[in-house]
């Protein structure tokens, strides 16, 4: 999860990924950011994020993104 957090912090330095737990609900991430994050996750972890995972619930926090990555590995 450290690698994911480092990538997110580098890409979006103004977002507090360690403490924010409602990134989608609060409008902190938009659909364009999610698409960019998905591309980075796919490259970084050599996985394919399938349509069933492209839902706001999986992008609410670093923890939910990490759970998705673990399920896809």
Number of C-alpha atoms within 10 A of each C-alpha: 13 9 11 19 16 13 16 18 15 11 14 13 11 8 15 13 19 11 9 13 16 17 19 18 13 11 10 13 18 13 11 9 13 17 12 12 19 20 14 16 21 15 11 12 14 12 15 15 15 9 7 7 17 14 11 17 15 19 23 21 19 22 17 15 21 18 13 17 21 12 9 15 9
